[in-house]
Amino acid sequence: MTNPFQILKTEGELNDVVRNAFISAYGNRGLEAVDAVRENRIKKYRDYFVVVGNTGEYYLEGSFCSCDAFLYGKKCWHTLAVKIAMELGMYETYDLWYYKNGVDEDEPEYE
């Protein structure tokens, strides 16, 4: 089996060949990850990546994800989505610190 990231590098875009390679290698995790990237649900803040998931937003730092699956020792699709997005540069960039519940307008901005 060919590594889907090799196929991604060869294709250079998130097309159906790449989508099928990720689904073949990762099953539903691959499907969810590719769809999240295609739907522009990956955000890069100053301190974290954030993936808009099916039930909320999850922050990722390195190989850590804040979702329940990851916290219970299972592999999640959010980390896979960030890797795909990083490879293609397909994420929204925010020159802000990430705040889960929004920005407190009374707080001074941290630089």
N, CA, C and O atoms as a printed pandas DataFrame, in Angstrom:
     atom_number atom_name residue_name chain_id  residue_number  x_coord  y_coord  z_coord
0              1         N          MET        A               1    0.845   -1.182    0.000
1              2        CA          MET        A               1    0.000    0.000    0.000
2              3         C          MET        A               1    0.891    1.246    0.000
3              4         O          MET        A               1    1.858    1.332    0.757
4              5         N          THR        A               2    0.553    2.192   -0.847
5              6        CA          THR        A               2    1.291    3.433   -0.926
6              7         C          THR        A               2    0.838    4.374    0.180
7              8         O          THR        A               2   -0.349    4.462    0.496
8              9         N          ASN        A               3    1.792    5.067    0.754
9             10        CA          ASN        A               3    1.493    6.035    1.796
10            11         C          ASN        A               3    0.658    7.174    1.199
11            12         O          ASN        A               3    1.059    7.757    0.192
12            13         N          PRO        A               4   -0.487    7.499    1.795
13            14        CA          PRO        A               4   -1.334    8.559    1.235
14            15         C          PRO        A               4   -0.646    9.924    1.208
15            16         O          PRO        A               4   -0.977   10.763    0.370
16            17         N          PHE        A               5    0.302   10.155    2.111
17            18        CA          PHE        A               5    1.021   11.424    2.094
18            19         C          PHE        A               5    1.963   11.508    0.892
19            20         O          PHE        A               5    2.219   12.600    0.385
20            21         N          GLN        A               6    2.481   10.368    0.431
21            22        CA          GLN        A               6    3.279   10.355   -0.797
22            23         C          GLN        A               6    2.391   10.690   -1.999
23            24         O          GLN        A               6    2.792   11.436   -2.892
24            25         N          ILE        A               7    1.191   10.131   -2.006
25            26        CA          ILE        A               7    0.250   10.431   -3.090
26            27         C          ILE        A               7   -0.137   11.906   -3.044
27            28         O          ILE        A               7   -0.253   12.547   -4.089
28            29         N          LEU        A               8   -0.337   12.446   -1.853
29            30        CA          LEU        A               8   -0.660   13.861   -1.694
30            31         C          LEU        A               8    0.459   14.742   -2.260
31            32         O          LEU        A               8    0.192   15.720   -2.958
32            33         N          LYS        A               9    1.712   14.388   -1.956
33            34        CA          LYS        A               9    2.843   15.157   -2.478
34            35         C          LYS        A               9    2.913   15.071   -3.993
35            36         O          LYS        A               9    3.186   16.067   -4.663
36            37         N          THR        A              10    2.667   13.883   -4.534
37            38        CA          THR        A              10    2.709   13.706   -5.987
38            39         C          THR        A              10    1.599   14.492   -6.675
39            40         O          THR        A              10    1.837   15.164   -7.678
40            41         N          GLU        A              11    0.395   14.406   -6.135
41            42        CA          GLU        A              11   -0.760   15.078   -6.741
42            43         C          GLU        A              11   -0.717   16.592   -6.506
43            44         O          GLU        A              11   -1.114   17.372   -7.372
44            45         N          GLY        A              12   -0.238   16.994   -5.341
45            46        CA          GLY        A              12   -0.118   18.415   -5.036
46            47         C          GLY        A              12   -1.422   19.135   -4.756
47            48         O          GLY        A              12   -1.438   20.357   -4.610
48            49         N          GLU        A              13   -2.499   18.402   -4.681
49            50        CA          GLU        A              13   -3.810   18.985   -4.388
50            51         C          GLU        A              13   -4.698   17.929   -3.745
51            52         O          GLU        A              13   -4.396   16.736   -3.772
52            53         N          LEU        A              14   -5.775   18.387   -3.179
53            54        CA          LEU        A              14   -6.696   17.497   -2.476
54            55         C          LEU        A              14   -7.804   17.065   -3.434
55            56         O          LEU        A              14   -8.939   17.535   -3.355
56            57         N          ASN        A              15   -7.445   16.159   -4.339
57            58        CA          ASN        A              15   -8.400   15.677   -5.342
58            59         C          ASN        A              15   -8.961   14.317   -4.925
59            60         O          ASN        A              15   -8.672   13.838   -3.828
60            61         N          ASP        A              16   -9.754   13.700   -5.785
61            62        CA          ASP        A              16  -10.390   12.421   -5.453
62            63         C          ASP        A              16   -9.385   11.280   -5.308
63            64         O          ASP        A              16   -9.617   10.353   -4.531
64            65         N          VAL        A              17   -8.278   11.333   -6.040
65            66        CA          VAL        A              17   -7.237   10.305   -5.910
66            67         C          VAL        A              17   -6.665   10.337   -4.497
67            68         O          VAL        A              17   -6.497    9.297   -3.860
68            69         N          VAL        A              18   -6.372   11.532   -4.021
69            70        CA          VAL        A              18   -5.827   11.700   -2.667
70            71         C          VAL        A              18   -6.877   11.318   -1.628
71            72         O          VAL        A              18   -6.574   10.615   -0.664
72            73         N          ARG        A              19   -8.093   11.775   -1.819
73            74        CA          ARG        A              19   -9.184   11.452   -0.883
74            75         C          ARG        A              19   -9.335    9.939   -0.744
75            76         O          ARG        A              19   -9.429    9.421    0.369
76            77         N          ASN        A              20   -9.358    9.234   -1.872
77            78        CA          ASN        A              20   -9.502    7.779   -1.834
78            79         C          ASN        A              20   -8.309    7.101   -1.176
79            80         O          ASN        A              20   -8.471    6.078   -0.510
80            81         N          ALA        A              21   -7.108    7.657   -1.352
81            82        CA          ALA        A              21   -5.915    7.089   -0.710
82            83         C          ALA        A              21   -6.009    7.204    0.807
83            84         O          ALA        A              21   -5.660    6.268    1.527
84            85         N          PHE        A              22   -6.478    8.346    1.290
85            86        CA          PHE        A              22   -6.626    8.521    2.744
86            87         C          PHE        A              22   -7.738    7.646    3.305
87            88         O          PHE        A              22   -7.612    7.119    4.410
88            89         N          ILE        A              23   -8.812    7.488    2.566
89            90        CA          ILE        A              23   -9.897    6.617    3.016
90            91         C          ILE        A              23   -9.415    5.170    3.050
91            92         O          ILE        A              23   -9.722    4.434    3.987
92            93         N          SER        A              24   -8.663    4.763    2.035
93            94        CA          SER        A              24   -8.133    3.395    1.983
94            95         C          SER        A              24   -7.192    3.110    3.157
95            96         O          SER        A              24   -7.215    2.024    3.735
96            97         N          ALA        A              25   -6.364    4.102    3.497
97            98        CA          ALA        A              25   -5.381    3.908    4.570
98            99         C          ALA        A              25   -5.964    4.079    5.965
99           100         O          ALA        A              25   -5.566    3.373    6.892
100          101         N          TYR        A              26   -6.903    5.009    6.125
101          102        CA          TYR        A              26   -7.377    5.368    7.460
102          103         C          TYR        A              26   -8.876    5.160    7.683
103          104         O          TYR        A              26   -9.369    5.407    8.784
104          105         N          GLY        A              27   -9.599    4.716    6.675
105          106        CA          GLY        A              27  -11.032    4.489    6.828
106          107         C          GLY        A              27  -11.784    5.778    7.088
107          108         O          GLY        A              27  -11.524    6.795    6.445
108          109         N          ASN        A              28  -12.720    5.740    8.032
109          110        CA          ASN        A              28  -13.547    6.894    8.339
110          111         C          ASN        A              28  -12.722    8.077    8.832
111          112         O          ASN        A              28  -13.075    9.228    8.574
112          113         N          ARG        A              29  -11.617    7.804    9.543
113          114        CA          ARG        A              29  -10.734    8.898    9.989
114          115         C          ARG        A              29  -10.200    9.662    8.784
115          116         O          ARG        A              29  -10.140   10.891    8.804
116          117         N          GLY        A              30   -9.813    8.942    7.738
117          118        CA          GLY        A              30   -9.310    9.579    6.526
118          119         C          GLY        A              30  -10.382   10.407    5.844
119          120         O          GLY        A              30  -10.122   11.518    5.380
120          121         N          LEU        A              31  -11.583    9.862    5.785
121          122        CA          LEU        A              31  -12.712   10.568    5.178
122          123         C          LEU        A              31  -13.000   11.875    5.918
123          124         O          LEU        A              31  -13.114   12.929    5.292
124          125         N          GLU        A              32  -13.117   11.810    7.238
125          126        CA          GLU        A              32  -13.403   12.997    8.050
126          127         C          GLU        A              32  -12.286   14.035    7.917
127          128         O          GLU        A              32  -12.558   15.230    7.803
128          129         N          ALA        A              33  -11.035   13.579    7.931
129          130        CA          ALA        A              33   -9.894   14.494    7.851
130          131         C          ALA        A              33   -9.869   15.234    6.517
131          132         O          ALA        A              33   -9.733   16.457    6.486
132          133         N          VAL        A              34   -9.998   14.505    5.430
133          134        CA          VAL        A              34   -9.971   15.122    4.104
134          135         C          VAL        A              34  -11.142   16.083    3.939
135          136         O          VAL        A              34  -10.974   17.190    3.426
136          137         N          ASP        A              35  -12.315   15.668    4.369
137          138        CA          ASP        A              35  -13.485   16.535    4.244
138          139         C          ASP        A              35  -13.327   17.819    5.058
139          140         O          ASP        A              35  -13.748   18.887    4.616
140          141         N          ALA        A              36  -12.724   17.721    6.239
141          142        CA          ALA        A              36  -12.508   18.917    7.064
142          143         C          ALA        A              36  -11.571   19.895    6.361
143          144         O          ALA        A              36  -11.795   21.105    6.399
144          145         N          VAL        A              37  -10.535   19.383    5.728
145          146        CA          VAL        A              37   -9.605   20.254    5.006
146          147         C          VAL        A              37  -10.304   20.871    3.799
147          148         O          VAL        A              37  -10.190   22.071    3.552
148          149         N          ARG        A              38  -11.018   20.052    3.062
149          150        CA          ARG        A              38  -11.759   20.559    1.887
150          151         C          ARG        A              38  -12.771   21.642    2.267
151          152         O          ARG        A              38  -13.000   22.578    1.501
152          153         N          GLU        A              39  -13.369   21.513    3.439
153          154        CA          GLU        A              39  -14.398   22.443    3.900
154          155         C          GLU        A              39  -13.819   23.623    4.677
155          156         O          GLU        A              39  -14.561   24.391    5.289
156          157         N          ASN        A              40  -12.489   23.767    4.654
157          158        CA          ASN        A              40  -11.806   24.893    5.315
158          159         C          ASN        A              40  -12.103   24.979    6.806
159          160         O          ASN        A              40  -12.360   26.062    7.331
160          161         N          ARG        A              41  -12.066   23.829    7.491
161          162        CA          ARG        A              41  -12.357   23.813    8.924
162          163         C          ARG        A              41  -11.098   23.727    9.777
163          164         O          ARG        A              41  -11.166   23.376   10.955
164          165         N          ILE        A              42   -9.937   24.050    9.179
165          166        CA          ILE        A              42   -8.673   24.040    9.903
166          167         C          ILE        A              42   -8.222   25.484   10.062
167          168         O          ILE        A              42   -8.159   26.236    9.089
168          169         N          LYS        A              43   -7.908   25.867   11.299
169          170        CA          LYS        A              43   -7.499   27.236   11.598
170          171         C          LYS        A              43   -6.154   27.204   12.312
171          172         O          LYS        A              43   -5.918   26.366   13.183
172          173         N          LYS        A              44   -5.291   28.112   11.940
173          174        CA          LYS        A              44   -3.992   28.213   12.610
174          175         C          LYS        A              44   -3.926   29.535   13.350
175          176         O          LYS        A              44   -3.952   30.605   12.742
176          177         N          TYR        A              45   -3.841   29.449   14.674
177          178        CA          TYR        A              45   -3.671   30.620   15.523
178          179         C          TYR        A              45   -2.200   30.725   15.901
179          180         O          TYR        A              45   -1.400   29.884   15.491
180          181         N          ARG        A              46   -1.834   31.725   16.662
181          182        CA          ARG        A              46   -0.436   31.878   17.083
182          183         C          ARG        A              46    0.050   30.678   17.890
183          184         O          ARG        A              46    1.202   30.263   17.764
184          185         N          ASP        A              47   -0.826   30.128   18.712
185          186        CA          ASP        A              47   -0.394   29.101   19.646
186          187         C          ASP        A              47   -0.889   27.691   19.331
187          188         O          ASP        A              47   -0.310   26.724   19.826
188          189         N          TYR        A              48   -1.923   27.543   18.537
189          190        CA          TYR        A              48   -2.492   26.227   18.274
190          191         C          TYR        A              48   -3.065   26.160   16.865
191          192         O          TYR        A              48   -3.305   27.172   16.205
192          193         N          PHE        A              49   -3.272   24.925   16.440
193          194        CA          PHE        A              49   -4.180   24.690   15.323
194          195         C          PHE        A              49   -5.526   24.382   15.952
195          196         O          PHE        A              49   -5.584   23.808   17.040
196          197         N          VAL        A              50   -6.596   24.751   15.294
197          198        CA          VAL        A              50   -7.947   24.453   15.755
198          199         C          VAL        A              50   -8.678   23.778   14.602
199          200         O          VAL        A              50   -8.640   24.247   13.464
200          201         N          VAL        A              51   -9.346   22.668   14.916
201          202        CA          VAL        A              51  -10.159   21.974   13.927
202          203         C          VAL        A              51  -11.607   22.095   14.367
203          204         O          VAL        A              51  -11.960   21.765   15.499
204          205         N          VAL        A              52  -12.435   22.574   13.453
205          206        CA          VAL        A              52  -13.865   22.628   13.721
206          207         C          VAL        A              52  -14.399   21.232   13.433
207          208         O          VAL        A              52  -14.483   20.807   12.281
208          209         N          GLY        A              53  -14.755   20.533   14.494
209          210        CA          GLY        A              53  -15.217   19.159   14.366
210          211         C          GLY        A              53  -16.724   19.072   14.234
211          212         O          GLY        A              53  -17.408   20.064   13.985
212          213         N          ASN        A              54  -17.218   17.868   14.406
213          214        CA          ASN        A              54  -18.651   17.617   14.273
214          215         C          ASN        A              54  -19.450   18.112   15.470
215          216         O          ASN        A              54  -20.636   18.415   15.343
216          217         N          THR        A              55  -18.807   18.197   16.635
217          218        CA          THR        A              55  -19.530   18.604   17.840
218          219         C          THR        A              55  -18.874   19.765   18.575
219          220         O          THR        A              55  -19.333   20.144   19.652
220          221         N          GLY        A              56  -17.819   20.332   18.022
221          222        CA          GLY        A              56  -17.157   21.453   18.679
222          223         C          GLY        A              56  -15.830   21.764   18.025
223          224         O          GLY        A              56  -15.482   21.187   16.995
224          225         N          GLU        A              57  -15.092   22.677   18.628
225          226        CA          GLU        A              57  -13.760   23.019   18.157
226          227         C          GLU        A              57  -12.737   22.327   19.041
227          228         O          GLU        A              57  -12.885   22.287   20.262
228          229         N          TYR        A              58  -11.695   21.779   18.416
229          230        CA          TYR        A              58  -10.652   21.064   19.138
230          231         C          TYR        A              58   -9.316   21.697   18.816
231          232         O          TYR        A              58   -9.006   21.963   17.654
232          233         N          TYR        A              59   -8.523   21.938   19.852
233          234        CA          TYR        A              59   -7.222   22.535   19.605
234          235         C          TYR        A              59   -6.157   21.449   19.580
235          236         O          TYR        A              59   -6.249   20.436   20.274
236          237         N          LEU        A              60   -5.149   21.693   18.762
237          238        CA          LEU        A              60   -4.067   20.742   18.583
238          239         C          LEU        A              60   -2.733   21.440   18.753
239          240         O          LEU        A              60   -2.502   22.518   18.207
240          241         N          GLU        A              61   -1.867   20.812   19.512
241          242        CA          GLU        A              61   -0.509   21.303   19.688
242          243         C          GLU        A              61    0.416   20.105   19.557
243          244         O          GLU        A              61    0.361   19.179   20.366
244          245         N          GLY        A              62    1.252   20.123   18.554
245          246        CA          GLY        A              62    2.100   18.974   18.287
246          247         C          GLY        A              62    1.226   17.780   17.950
247          248         O          GLY        A              62    0.408   17.853   17.033
248          249         N          SER        A              63    1.386   16.690   18.672
249          250        CA          SER        A              63    0.570   15.501   18.424
250          251         C          SER        A              63   -0.595   15.383   19.408
251          252         O          SER        A              63   -1.276   14.358   19.437
252          253         N          PHE        A              64   -0.831   16.424   20.216
253          254        CA          PHE        A              64   -1.922   16.423   21.191
254          255         C          PHE        A              64   -3.185   17.014   20.577
255          256         O          PHE        A              64   -3.130   18.016   19.864
256          257         N          CYS        A              65   -4.327   16.380   20.862
257          258        CA          CYS        A              65   -5.631   16.905   20.465
258          259         C          CYS        A              65   -6.528   16.922   21.696
259          260         O          CYS        A              65   -6.451   16.034   22.544
260          261         N          SER        A              66   -7.378   17.939   21.786
261          262        CA          SER        A              66   -8.243   18.082   22.961
262          263         C          SER        A              66   -9.545   17.292   22.863
263          264         O          SER        A              66  -10.377   17.379   23.766
264          265         N          CYS        A              67   -9.744   16.521   21.789
265          266        CA          CYS        A              67  -11.002   15.774   21.643
266          267         C          CYS        A              67  -11.053   14.580   22.593
267          268         O          CYS        A              67  -10.026   14.112   23.084
268          269         N          ASP        A              68  -12.269   14.101   22.840
269          270        CA          ASP        A              68  -12.466   12.971   23.750
270          271         C          ASP        A              68  -11.769   11.702   23.268
271          272         O          ASP        A              68  -11.196   10.971   24.076
272          273         N          ALA        A              69  -11.808   11.430   21.977
273          274        CA          ALA        A              69  -11.171   10.219   21.451
274          275         C          ALA        A              69   -9.691   10.208   21.809
275          276         O          ALA        A              69   -9.184    9.201   22.304
276          277         N          PHE        A              70   -8.997   11.305   21.569
277          278        CA          PHE        A              70   -7.571   11.381   21.871
278          279         C          PHE        A              70   -7.334   11.261   23.371
279          280         O          PHE        A              70   -6.409   10.572   23.801
280          281         N          LEU        A              71   -8.165   11.929   24.170
281          282        CA          LEU        A              71   -7.983   11.893   25.623
282          283         C          LEU        A              71   -8.192   10.498   26.197
283          284         O          LEU        A              71   -7.682   10.188   27.274
284          285         N          TYR        A              72   -8.947    9.646   25.479
285          286        CA          TYR        A              72   -9.156    8.264   25.915
286          287         C          TYR        A              72   -8.219    7.288   25.211
287          288         O          TYR        A              72   -8.431    6.076   25.249
288          289         N          GLY        A              73   -7.185    7.823   24.570
289          290        CA          GLY        A              73   -6.153    6.974   23.987
290          291         C          GLY        A              73   -6.447    6.448   22.595
291          292         O          GLY        A              73   -5.743    5.563   22.109
292          293         N          LYS        A              74   -7.474    6.975   21.948
293          294        CA          LYS        A              74   -7.794    6.540   20.595
294          295         C          LYS        A              74   -7.223    7.527   19.591
295          296         O          LYS        A              74   -6.933    8.675   19.925
296          297         N          LYS        A              75   -7.066    7.068   18.364
297          298        CA          LYS        A              75   -6.601    7.953   17.303
298          299         C          LYS        A              75   -7.780    8.765   16.792
299          300         O          LYS        A              75   -8.865    8.228   16.568
300          301         N          CYS        A              76   -7.560   10.062   16.608
301          302        CA          CYS        A              76   -8.632   10.928   16.121
302          303         C          CYS        A              76   -8.310   11.419   14.718
303          304         O          CYS        A              76   -7.169   11.343   14.262
304          305         N          TRP        A              77   -9.322   11.917   14.051
305          306        CA          TRP        A              77   -9.115   12.412   12.699
306          307         C          TRP        A              77   -8.624   13.849   12.684
307          308         O          TRP        A              77   -8.143   14.320   11.654
308          309         N          HIS        A              78   -8.733   14.550   13.793
309          310        CA          HIS        A              78   -8.325   15.958   13.852
310          311         C          HIS        A              78   -6.826   16.117   13.606
311          312         O          HIS        A              78   -6.407   17.019   12.880
312          313         N          THR        A              79   -6.023   15.250   14.206
313          314        CA          THR        A              79   -4.568   15.330   14.018
314          315         C          THR        A              79   -4.201   15.033   12.564
315          316         O          THR        A              79   -3.303   15.659   12.002
316          317         N          LEU        A              80   -4.895   14.086   11.971
317          318        CA          LEU        A              80   -4.667   13.743   10.566
318          319         C          LEU        A              80   -5.045   14.927    9.670
319          320         O          LEU        A              80   -4.331   15.227    8.713
320          321         N          ALA        A              81   -6.140   15.592    9.966
321          322        CA          ALA        A              81   -6.579   16.749    9.183
322          323         C          ALA        A              81   -5.542   17.866    9.228
323          324         O          ALA        A              81   -5.274   18.503    8.209
324          325         N          VAL        A              82   -4.960   18.109   10.394
325          326        CA          VAL        A              82   -3.942   19.157   10.520
326          327         C          VAL        A              82   -2.707   18.803    9.693
327          328         O          VAL        A              82   -2.129   19.675    9.044
328          329         N          LYS        A              83   -2.301   17.546    9.710
329          330        CA          LYS        A              83   -1.138   17.131    8.914
330          331         C          LYS        A              83   -1.384   17.345    7.423
331          332         O          LYS        A              83   -0.502   17.808    6.701
332          333         N          ILE        A              84   -2.577   17.007    6.973
333          334        CA          ILE        A              84   -2.928   17.206    5.562
334          335         C          ILE        A              84   -2.939   18.703    5.239
335          336         O          ILE        A              84   -2.378   19.131    4.230
336          337         N          ALA        A              85   -3.574   19.482    6.095
337          338        CA          ALA        A              85   -3.671   20.927    5.879
338          339         C          ALA        A              85   -2.290   21.578    5.865
339          340         O          ALA        A              85   -2.033   22.469    5.056
340          341         N          MET        A              86   -1.412   21.143    6.748
341          342        CA          MET        A              86   -0.056   21.691    6.798
342          343         C          MET        A              86    0.701   21.370    5.514
343          344         O          MET        A              86    1.421   22.214    4.981
344          345         N          GLU        A              87    0.536   20.166    5.030
345          346        CA          GLU        A              87    1.218   19.743    3.803
346          347         C          GLU        A              87    0.820   20.626    2.621
347          348         O          GLU        A              87    1.652   20.940    1.770
348          349         N          LEU        A              88   -0.437   21.021    2.568
349          350        CA          LEU        A              88   -0.950   21.800    1.448
350          351         C          LEU        A              88   -1.039   23.303    1.729
351          352         O          LEU        A              88   -1.285   24.094    0.818
352          353         N          GLY        A              89   -0.839   23.690    2.979
353          354        CA          GLY        A              89   -1.019   25.090    3.348
354          355         C          GLY        A              89   -2.480   25.505    3.291
355          356         O          GLY        A              89   -2.795   26.676    3.075
356          357         N          MET        A              90   -3.376   24.533    3.487
357          358        CA          MET        A              90   -4.820   24.788    3.394
358          359         C          MET        A              90   -5.431   24.968    4.788
359          360         O          MET        A              90   -6.095   24.076    5.316
360          361         N          TYR        A              91   -5.188   26.135    5.358
361          362        CA          TYR        A              91   -5.785   26.479    6.643
362          363         C          TYR        A              91   -5.924   27.987    6.709
363          364         O          TYR        A              91   -5.193   28.726    6.049
364          365         N          GLU        A              92   -6.865   28.426    7.508
365          366        CA          GLU        A              92   -7.031   29.859    7.744
366          367         C          GLU        A              92   -6.035   30.271    8.817
367          368         O          GLU        A              92   -5.853   29.565    9.808
368          369         N          THR        A              93   -5.400   31.397    8.619
369          370        CA          THR        A              93   -4.414   31.876    9.586
370          371         C          THR        A              93   -4.972   33.077   10.331
371          372         O          THR        A              93   -5.515   34.005    9.732
372          373         N          TYR        A              94   -4.827   33.040   11.646
373          374        CA          TYR        A              94   -5.268   34.128   12.514
374          375         C          TYR        A              94   -4.088   34.585   13.346
375          376         O          TYR        A              94   -3.496   33.784   14.070
376          377         N          ASP        A              95   -3.739   35.843   13.256
377          378        CA          ASP        A              95   -2.637   36.379   14.044
378          379         C          ASP        A              95   -3.156   36.762   15.427
379          380         O          ASP        A              95   -3.059   37.912   15.855
380          381         N          LEU        A              96   -3.704   35.771   16.104
381          382        CA          LEU        A              96   -4.309   35.940   17.417
382          383         C          LEU        A              96   -3.962   34.735   18.289
383          384         O          LEU        A              96   -3.584   33.675   17.788
384          385         N          TRP        A              97   -4.096   34.916   19.589
385          386        CA          TRP        A              97   -4.021   33.791   20.503
386          387         C          TRP        A              97   -5.390   33.134   20.500
387          388         O          TRP        A              97   -6.402   33.826   20.397
388          389         N          TYR        A              98   -5.442   31.819   20.611
389          390        CA          TYR        A              98   -6.725   31.110   20.597
390          391         C          TYR        A              98   -7.359   31.150   21.975
391          392         O          TYR        A              98   -6.707   30.847   22.974
392          393         N          TYR        A              99   -8.654   31.532   22.029
393          394        CA          TYR        A              99   -9.442   31.498   23.249
394          395         C          TYR        A              99  -10.669   30.657   22.967
395          396         O          TYR        A              99  -11.458   30.984   22.080
396          397         N          LYS        A             100  -10.836   29.584   23.705
397          398        CA          LYS        A             100  -11.940   28.672   23.441
398          399         C          LYS        A             100  -13.306   29.349   23.526
399          400         O          LYS        A             100  -14.193   29.063   22.722
400          401         N          ASN        A             101  -13.473   30.225   24.477
401          402        CA          ASN        A             101  -14.772   30.874   24.664
402          403         C          ASN        A             101  -14.792   32.303   24.131
403          404         O          ASN        A             101  -15.613   33.114   24.558
404          405         N          GLY        A             102  -13.910   32.606   23.222
405          406        CA          GLY        A             102  -13.884   33.945   22.632
406          407         C          GLY        A             102  -12.901   34.847   23.334
407          408         O          GLY        A             102  -12.238   34.434   24.286
408          409         N          VAL        A             103  -12.804   36.053   22.880
409          410        CA          VAL        A             103  -11.855   37.024   23.405
410          411         C          VAL        A             103  -12.558   37.919   24.409
411          412         O          VAL        A             103  -13.650   38.423   24.147
412          413         N          ASP        A             104  -11.939   38.111   25.535
413          414        CA          ASP        A             104  -12.450   39.019   26.552
414          415         C          ASP        A             104  -11.989   40.423   26.153
415          416         O          ASP        A             104  -10.802   40.735   26.250
416          417         N          GLU        A             105  -12.912   41.262   25.709
417          418        CA          GLU        A             105  -12.560   42.583   25.211
418          419         C          GLU        A             105  -12.022   43.501   26.302
419          420         O          GLU        A             105  -11.410   44.523   25.991
420          421         N          ASP        A             106  -12.232   43.164   27.564
421          422        CA          ASP        A             106  -11.705   43.982   28.667
422          423         C          ASP        A             106  -10.255   43.634   29.005
423          424         O          ASP        A             106   -9.582   44.393   29.703
424          425         N          GLU        A             107   -9.776   42.499   28.516
425          426        CA          GLU        A             107   -8.405   42.085   28.777
426          427         C          GLU        A             107   -7.460   42.772   27.817
427          428         O          GLU        A             107   -7.772   42.918   26.635
428          429         N          PRO        A             108   -6.276   43.206   28.322
429          430        CA          PRO        A             108   -5.295   43.777   27.392
430          431         C          PRO        A             108   -4.800   42.703   26.435
431          432         O          PRO        A             108   -4.699   41.532   26.800
432          433         N          GLU        A             109   -4.497   43.103   25.226
433          434        CA          GLU        A             109   -4.030   42.131   24.226
434          435         C          GLU        A             109   -2.595   41.744   24.528
435          436         O          GLU        A             109   -1.757   42.606   24.789
436          437         N          TYR        A             110   -2.312   40.462   24.493
437          438        CA          TYR        A             110   -0.963   39.973   24.736
438          439         C          TYR        A             110   -0.212   39.890   23.423
439          440         O          TYR        A             110   -0.711   39.323   22.450
440          441         N          GLU        A             111    0.964   40.444   23.391
441          442        CA          GLU        A             111    1.785   40.416   22.171
442          443         C          GLU        A             111    2.916   39.434   22.336
443          444         O          GLU        A             111    3.722   39.262   21.422
